[in-house]
Amino acid sequence: MKIGLYVLAVAVGLVGLVFLVGNQGLVQRIVVGVVLIAAAVAVFGLTRLKAPERSVTIHQHIDLPGESQLEHLKCTNCDAPLDQKSVELREGAIFVKCPYCGASYQVEEAPKW
């Protein structure tokens, strides 16, 4: 799309230049030439602008049913207790990094049956 706008800016600028350089020096031709060159500069300037960056914030809320109790997590490698800072949610999966032994693993929930 930018290449098309660059080509358009050059074409409009060349037409404006033709109007300015024409043999008949009428005021209307000079005005049209100046307007076309100004339009070419404006189109070229618009192609140089960057689109604003967008950021998306995702909030996840877990609603626990009934009487749910918090389980204390322990490292599977060294059996040390893990705190909230050790647990991270990435791409919908729970990952744990033990601050004591440095082990890093994904928490997999065992089936309830």
VODOGU-224322 format. One record per residue: residue in one letter; chain; x negated, y, z of N, C-alpha, C in turn. Coordinates in nm, 2 decimals. Layout:
! residues N
+------+-------+--------+--------+--------+--------+--------+--------+--------+--------+--------+
| resn | chain |   n_px |   n_py |   n_pz |  ca_px |  ca_py |  ca_pz |   c_px |   c_py |   c_pz |
+------+-------+--------+--------+--------+--------+--------+--------+--------+--------+--------+
|    A |     A |      X |      Y |      Z |      X |      Y |      Z |      X |      Y |      Z |
...
+------+-------+--------+--------+--------+--------+--------+--------+--------+--------+--------+
***
This chain:
! residues 113
+------+-------+--------+--------+--------+--------+--------+--------+--------+--------+--------+
| resn | chain |   n_px |   n_py |   n_pz |  ca_px |  ca_py |  ca_pz |   c_px |   c_py |   c_pz |
+------+-------+--------+--------+--------+--------+--------+--------+--------+--------+--------+
|    M |     A |  -0.08 |  -0.12 |   0.00 |   0.00 |   0.00 |   0.00 |  -0.09 |   0.12 |   0.00 |
|    K |     A |  -0.20 |   0.12 |   0.07 |  -0.29 |   0.24 |   0.08 |  -0.35 |   0.27 |  -0.06 |
|    I |     A |  -0.38 |   0.16 |  -0.13 |  -0.44 |   0.18 |  -0.26 |  -0.34 |   0.25 |  -0.36 |
|    G |     A |  -0.21 |   0.21 |  -0.35 |  -0.11 |   0.28 |  -0.43 |  -0.09 |   0.43 |  -0.39 |
|    L |     A |  -0.10 |   0.46 |  -0.26 |  -0.10 |   0.60 |  -0.22 |  -0.22 |   0.68 |  -0.27 |
|    Y |     A |  -0.34 |   0.61 |  -0.27 |  -0.46 |   0.68 |  -0.32 |  -0.44 |   0.71 |  -0.47 |
|    V |     A |  -0.39 |   0.61 |  -0.54 |  -0.37 |   0.63 |  -0.69 |  -0.27 |   0.74 |  -0.71 |
|    L |     A |  -0.16 |   0.75 |  -0.63 |  -0.06 |   0.85 |  -0.65 |  -0.12 |   0.99 |  -0.62 |
|    A |     A |  -0.20 |   1.00 |  -0.51 |  -0.26 |   1.13 |  -0.48 |  -0.36 |   1.17 |  -0.59 |
|    V |     A |  -0.43 |   1.08 |  -0.65 |  -0.52 |   1.12 |  -0.75 |  -0.44 |   1.17 |  -0.88 |
|    A |     A |  -0.34 |   1.09 |  -0.91 |  -0.26 |   1.13 |  -1.03 |  -0.19 |   1.26 |  -1.01 |
|    V |     A |  -0.13 |   1.29 |  -0.89 |  -0.07 |   1.42 |  -0.87 |  -0.17 |   1.53 |  -0.87 |
|    G |     A |  -0.29 |   1.50 |  -0.81 |  -0.39 |   1.60 |  -0.81 |  -0.44 |   1.63 |  -0.95 |
|    L |     A |  -0.45 |   1.53 |  -1.04 |  -0.49 |   1.56 |  -1.18 |  -0.39 |   1.64 |  -1.26 |
|    V |     A |  -0.26 |   1.60 |  -1.24 |  -0.16 |   1.68 |  -1.30 |  -0.16 |   1.82 |  -1.25 |
|    G |     A |  -0.18 |   1.85 |  -1.13 |  -0.19 |   1.98 |  -1.07 |  -0.31 |   2.06 |  -1.13 |
|    L |     A |  -0.42 |   1.99 |  -1.15 |  -0.54 |   2.05 |  -1.21 |  -0.51 |   2.09 |  -1.36 |
|    V |     A |  -0.44 |   2.00 |  -1.43 |  -0.40 |   2.03 |  -1.57 |  -0.31 |   2.16 |  -1.57 |
|    F |     A |  -0.22 |   2.17 |  -1.48 |  -0.14 |   2.29 |  -1.48 |  -0.22 |   2.41 |  -1.45 |
|    L |     A |  -0.32 |   2.40 |  -1.36 |  -0.40 |   2.52 |  -1.33 |  -0.50 |   2.56 |  -1.44 |
|    V |     A |  -0.55 |   2.46 |  -1.52 |  -0.65 |   2.49 |  -1.62 |  -0.58 |   2.52 |  -1.75 |
|    G |     A |  -0.45 |   2.50 |  -1.77 |  -0.39 |   2.52 |  -1.89 |  -0.42 |   2.66 |  -1.96 |
|    N |     A |  -0.40 |   2.66 |  -2.09 |  -0.44 |   2.78 |  -2.17 |  -0.35 |   2.90 |  -2.14 |
|    Q |     A |  -0.23 |   2.88 |  -2.10 |  -0.13 |   2.99 |  -2.10 |  -0.13 |   3.06 |  -1.97 |
|    G |     A |  -0.20 |   3.07 |  -1.88 |  -0.21 |   3.14 |  -1.76 |  -0.08 |   3.20 |  -1.70 |
|    L |     A |   0.03 |   3.14 |  -1.72 |   0.15 |   3.19 |  -1.66 |   0.15 |   3.17 |  -1.51 |
|    V |     A |   0.22 |   3.25 |  -1.44 |   0.23 |   3.25 |  -1.29 |   0.30 |   3.12 |  -1.25 |
|    Q |     A |   0.40 |   3.08 |  -1.32 |   0.47 |   2.95 |  -1.29 |   0.38 |   2.83 |  -1.29 |
|    R |     A |   0.30 |   2.83 |  -1.40 |   0.20 |   2.71 |  -1.41 |   0.10 |   2.71 |  -1.29 |
|    I |     A |   0.06 |   2.83 |  -1.25 |  -0.04 |   2.83 |  -1.14 |   0.03 |   2.79 |  -1.01 |
|    V |     A |   0.15 |   2.83 |  -0.99 |   0.22 |   2.80 |  -0.87 |   0.25 |   2.65 |  -0.87 |
|    V |     A |   0.29 |   2.59 |  -0.98 |   0.32 |   2.44 |  -0.99 |   0.19 |   2.37 |  -0.97 |
|    G |     A |   0.08 |   2.41 |  -1.02 |  -0.05 |   2.35 |  -1.01 |  -0.10 |   2.35 |  -0.86 |
|    V |     A |  -0.08 |   2.46 |  -0.79 |  -0.12 |   2.47 |  -0.65 |  -0.03 |   2.38 |  -0.57 |
|    V |     A |   0.10 |   2.38 |  -0.60 |   0.19 |   2.29 |  -0.52 |   0.15 |   2.14 |  -0.54 |
|    L |     A |   0.12 |   2.11 |  -0.66 |   0.09 |   1.97 |  -0.69 |  -0.04 |   1.93 |  -0.62 |
|    I |     A |  -0.14 |   2.01 |  -0.63 |  -0.27 |   1.98 |  -0.56 |  -0.25 |   1.98 |  -0.41 |
|    A |     A |  -0.17 |   2.06 |  -0.35 |  -0.14 |   2.06 |  -0.21 |  -0.07 |   1.93 |  -0.17 |
|    A |     A |   0.03 |   1.88 |  -0.26 |   0.09 |   1.75 |  -0.24 |   0.00 |   1.64 |  -0.24 |
|    A |     A |  -0.10 |   1.64 |  -0.34 |  -0.20 |   1.54 |  -0.35 |  -0.29 |   1.53 |  -0.22 |
|    V |     A |  -0.33 |   1.65 |  -0.17 |  -0.40 |   1.65 |  -0.05 |  -0.32 |   1.60 |   0.07 |
|    A |     A |  -0.19 |   1.63 |   0.08 |  -0.11 |   1.58 |   0.18 |  -0.09 |   1.43 |   0.18 |
|    V |     A |  -0.07 |   1.38 |   0.06 |  -0.06 |   1.23 |   0.05 |  -0.19 |   1.16 |   0.08 |
|    F |     A |  -0.30 |   1.22 |   0.04 |  -0.43 |   1.16 |   0.08 |  -0.45 |   1.17 |   0.23 |
|    G |     A |  -0.41 |   1.28 |   0.29 |  -0.42 |   1.29 |   0.44 |  -0.33 |   1.19 |   0.51 |
|    L |     A |  -0.21 |   1.17 |   0.46 |  -0.12 |   1.07 |   0.52 |  -0.18 |   0.93 |   0.52 |
|    T |     A |  -0.25 |   0.90 |   0.41 |  -0.31 |   0.76 |   0.40 |  -0.42 |   0.74 |   0.50 |
|    R |     A |  -0.48 |   0.85 |   0.55 |  -0.59 |   0.84 |   0.65 |  -0.54 |   0.83 |   0.79 |
|    L |     A |  -0.41 |   0.85 |   0.82 |  -0.36 |   0.84 |   0.95 |  -0.35 |   0.70 |   0.99 |
|    K |     A |  -0.37 |   0.67 |   1.12 |  -0.36 |   0.53 |   1.17 |  -0.22 |   0.52 |   1.24 |
|    A |     A |  -0.17 |   0.40 |   1.23 |  -0.04 |   0.38 |   1.30 |  -0.07 |   0.37 |   1.45 |
|    P |     A |   0.02 |   0.41 |   1.53 |   0.00 |   0.40 |   1.67 |   0.00 |   0.26 |   1.72 |
|    E |     A |  -0.08 |   0.22 |   1.81 |  -0.09 |   0.09 |   1.86 |   0.03 |   0.06 |   1.95 |
|    R |     A |   0.09 |  -0.06 |   1.94 |   0.20 |  -0.10 |   2.02 |   0.15 |  -0.20 |   2.12 |
|    S |     A |   0.20 |  -0.19 |   2.24 |   0.17 |  -0.29 |   2.34 |   0.30 |  -0.36 |   2.39 |
|    V |     A |   0.30 |  -0.49 |   2.41 |   0.41 |  -0.56 |   2.45 |   0.38 |  -0.62 |   2.59 |
|    T |     A |   0.47 |  -0.59 |   2.68 |   0.46 |  -0.65 |   2.82 |   0.57 |  -0.75 |   2.84 |
|    I |     A |   0.52 |  -0.87 |   2.88 |   0.61 |  -0.98 |   2.90 |   0.62 |  -1.01 |   3.05 |
|    H |     A |   0.74 |  -1.00 |   3.11 |   0.77 |  -1.03 |   3.25 |   0.83 |  -1.17 |   3.26 |
|    Q |     A |   0.78 |  -1.26 |   3.34 |   0.84 |  -1.39 |   3.36 |   0.89 |  -1.39 |   3.50 |
|    H |     A |   1.02 |  -1.44 |   3.51 |   1.08 |  -1.45 |   3.64 |   1.12 |  -1.59 |   3.66 |
|    I |     A |   1.08 |  -1.66 |   3.77 |   1.12 |  -1.80 |   3.79 |   1.22 |  -1.80 |   3.90 |
|    D |     A |   1.34 |  -1.85 |   3.87 |   1.45 |  -1.85 |   3.97 |   1.46 |  -2.00 |   4.02 |
|    L |     A |   1.42 |  -2.02 |   4.15 |   1.42 |  -2.16 |   4.20 |   1.56 |  -2.19 |   4.26 |
|    P |     A |   1.61 |  -2.31 |   4.22 |   1.75 |  -2.34 |   4.27 |   1.75 |  -2.40 |   4.41 |
|    G |     A |   1.85 |  -2.37 |   4.48 |   1.88 |  -2.44 |   4.61 |   1.77 |  -2.41 |   4.71 |
|    E |     A |   1.74 |  -2.51 |   4.79 |   1.64 |  -2.50 |   4.90 |   1.50 |  -2.55 |   4.84 |
|    S |     A |   1.43 |  -2.46 |   4.79 |   1.30 |  -2.49 |   4.74 |   1.20 |  -2.44 |   4.84 |
|    Q |     A |   1.09 |  -2.52 |   4.86 |   0.99 |  -2.49 |   4.95 |   0.86 |  -2.48 |   4.87 |
|    L |     A |   0.77 |  -2.40 |   4.91 |   0.64 |  -2.38 |   4.85 |   0.55 |  -2.49 |   4.89 |
|    E |     A |   0.48 |  -2.55 |   4.79 |   0.38 |  -2.65 |   4.82 |   0.25 |  -2.58 |   4.82 |
|    H |     A |   0.16 |  -2.63 |   4.90 |   0.02 |  -2.58 |   4.91 |  -0.06 |  -2.66 |   4.81 |
|    L |     A |  -0.13 |  -2.58 |   4.72 |  -0.21 |  -2.65 |   4.62 |  -0.35 |  -2.67 |   4.68 |
|    K |     A |  -0.40 |  -2.79 |   4.64 |  -0.54 |  -2.82 |   4.68 |  -0.61 |  -2.86 |   4.55 |
|    C |     A |  -0.74 |  -2.83 |   4.55 |  -0.82 |  -2.86 |   4.43 |  -0.83 |  -3.01 |   4.41 |
|    T |     A |  -0.82 |  -3.05 |   4.29 |  -0.83 |  -3.20 |   4.26 |  -0.97 |  -3.25 |   4.27 |
|    N |     A |  -1.07 |  -3.16 |   4.26 |  -1.21 |  -3.19 |   4.26 |  -1.27 |  -3.20 |   4.40 |
|    C |     A |  -1.24 |  -3.09 |   4.48 |  -1.31 |  -3.09 |   4.61 |  -1.21 |  -3.08 |   4.73 |
|    D |     A |  -1.08 |  -3.08 |   4.70 |  -0.97 |  -3.09 |   4.80 |  -0.96 |  -2.96 |   4.88 |
|    A |     A |  -1.02 |  -2.85 |   4.83 |  -1.01 |  -2.72 |   4.90 |  -0.88 |  -2.65 |   4.88 |
|    P |     A |  -0.83 |  -2.58 |   4.98 |  -0.70 |  -2.51 |   4.96 |  -0.71 |  -2.40 |   4.85 |
|    L |     A |  -0.61 |  -2.38 |   4.77 |  -0.61 |  -2.28 |   4.66 |  -0.52 |  -2.17 |   4.70 |
|    D |     A |  -0.55 |  -2.04 |   4.67 |  -0.47 |  -1.93 |   4.70 |  -0.41 |  -1.88 |   4.57 |
|    Q |     A |  -0.33 |  -1.77 |   4.58 |  -0.26 |  -1.71 |   4.46 |  -0.36 |  -1.66 |   4.36 |
|    K |     A |  -0.48 |  -1.62 |   4.40 |  -0.57 |  -1.56 |   4.30 |  -0.64 |  -1.68 |   4.22 |
|    S |     A |  -0.63 |  -1.80 |   4.26 |  -0.68 |  -1.91 |   4.19 |  -0.59 |  -1.96 |   4.07 |
|    V |     A |  -0.47 |  -1.92 |   4.08 |  -0.37 |  -1.97 |   3.98 |  -0.34 |  -1.87 |   3.88 |
|    E |     A |  -0.34 |  -1.91 |   3.75 |  -0.32 |  -1.82 |   3.64 |  -0.22 |  -1.89 |   3.54 |
|    L |     A |  -0.13 |  -1.81 |   3.48 |  -0.03 |  -1.85 |   3.38 |  -0.08 |  -1.81 |   3.25 |
|    R |     A |  -0.12 |  -1.90 |   3.16 |  -0.16 |  -1.87 |   3.02 |  -0.08 |  -1.95 |   2.92 |
|    E |     A |  -0.02 |  -1.88 |   2.83 |   0.06 |  -1.94 |   2.72 |   0.16 |  -2.04 |   2.78 |
|    G |     A |   0.22 |  -2.01 |   2.89 |   0.33 |  -2.10 |   2.94 |   0.28 |  -2.22 |   3.03 |
|    A |     A |   0.15 |  -2.23 |   3.04 |   0.09 |  -2.34 |   3.12 |   0.02 |  -2.28 |   3.24 |
|    I |     A |   0.02 |  -2.36 |   3.35 |  -0.05 |  -2.32 |   3.48 |  -0.19 |  -2.37 |   3.48 |
|    F |     A |  -0.28 |  -2.28 |   3.50 |  -0.42 |  -2.31 |   3.50 |  -0.48 |  -2.27 |   3.64 |
|    V |     A |  -0.57 |  -2.35 |   3.69 |  -0.63 |  -2.33 |   3.83 |  -0.78 |  -2.33 |   3.81 |
|    K |     A |  -0.84 |  -2.23 |   3.88 |  -0.99 |  -2.23 |   3.89 |  -1.02 |  -2.22 |   4.04 |
|    C |     A |  -1.09 |  -2.33 |   4.09 |  -1.12 |  -2.34 |   4.23 |  -1.24 |  -2.24 |   4.26 |
|    P |     A |  -1.22 |  -2.15 |   4.36 |  -1.32 |  -2.06 |   4.40 |  -1.44 |  -2.13 |   4.48 |
|    Y |     A |  -1.42 |  -2.25 |   4.52 |  -1.52 |  -2.32 |   4.60 |  -1.62 |  -2.40 |   4.51 |
|    C |     A |  -1.56 |  -2.49 |   4.43 |  -1.65 |  -2.57 |   4.35 |  -1.65 |  -2.53 |   4.20 |
|    G |     A |  -1.57 |  -2.43 |   4.16 |  -1.57 |  -2.38 |   4.02 |  -1.50 |  -2.46 |   3.92 |
|    A |     A |  -1.43 |  -2.57 |   3.97 |  -1.36 |  -2.66 |   3.87 |  -1.24 |  -2.58 |   3.81 |
|    S |     A |  -1.22 |  -2.60 |   3.69 |  -1.11 |  -2.53 |   3.62 |  -1.03 |  -2.64 |   3.54 |
|    Y |     A |  -0.89 |  -2.64 |   3.57 |  -0.81 |  -2.74 |   3.51 |  -0.67 |  -2.69 |   3.49 |
|    Q |     A |  -0.59 |  -2.76 |   3.41 |  -0.45 |  -2.73 |   3.40 |  -0.36 |  -2.81 |   3.49 |
|    V |     A |  -0.27 |  -2.75 |   3.56 |  -0.18 |  -2.82 |   3.65 |  -0.07 |  -2.89 |   3.57 |
|    E |     A |  -0.06 |  -3.02 |   3.59 |   0.04 |  -3.10 |   3.52 |   0.14 |  -3.15 |   3.62 |
|    E |     A |   0.26 |  -3.13 |   3.60 |   0.37 |  -3.17 |   3.70 |   0.40 |  -3.32 |   3.67 |
|    A |     A |   0.40 |  -3.39 |   3.78 |   0.43 |  -3.53 |   3.77 |   0.58 |  -3.55 |   3.76 |
|    P |     A |   0.63 |  -3.65 |   3.68 |   0.78 |  -3.67 |   3.67 |   0.84 |  -3.70 |   3.81 |
|    K |     A |   0.96 |  -3.65 |   3.82 |   1.03 |  -3.66 |   3.95 |   1.10 |  -3.79 |   3.97 |
|    W |     A |   1.10 |  -3.89 |   3.88 |   1.17 |  -4.01 |   3.90 |   1.09 |  -4.12 |   3.96 |
+------+-------+--------+--------+--------+--------+--------+--------+--------+--------+--------+
***
